Amino acid sequence: MTGGVAVVAHELAELSHELVDAVSRHDRDRLEELLATEFSLNGAAGILDREGLLEAAAGAYQIDEFSYDELDAEVYGNTAVCVSRYRQTARLDGQDVSGELHVTDIWVRRDSRWQIVRRHASPA
């Protein structure tokens, strides 16, 4: 990995953590910055669009703990793919959604900042 790509990969790893941290803190403002307009999530709790995740993060989605056990980012110009092994202790609408997941995130760089456009998560 070249120096510039390594810097971007590190930035994307940090943004991945910020994304989940913003959900756990119910920080709608930060999520609005990180989520692209066309964002969608296909995960343990089903399919959510941008507004659906923003609503869930307002209170229904409770993350007690999370960690990325592995996170690998590949950068392709203004697009990046982050593949990770993610673990959480969490509830959505009172339903336990804790566990270890394989996560694939697609990020795009627009207006000099990265935004996530897609997240797919499946049980590990």
Secondary structure, DSSP 8 states (H G I E B T S, - for coil): --HHHHHHHHHHHHHHHHHHHHHHTT-HHHHHHHEEEEEEEEETTEEEEHHHHHHIIIIIEEEEEEEEEEEEEEEETTEEEEEEEEEEEEEETTEE--EEEEEEEEEEEETTEEEEEEEEEEE-
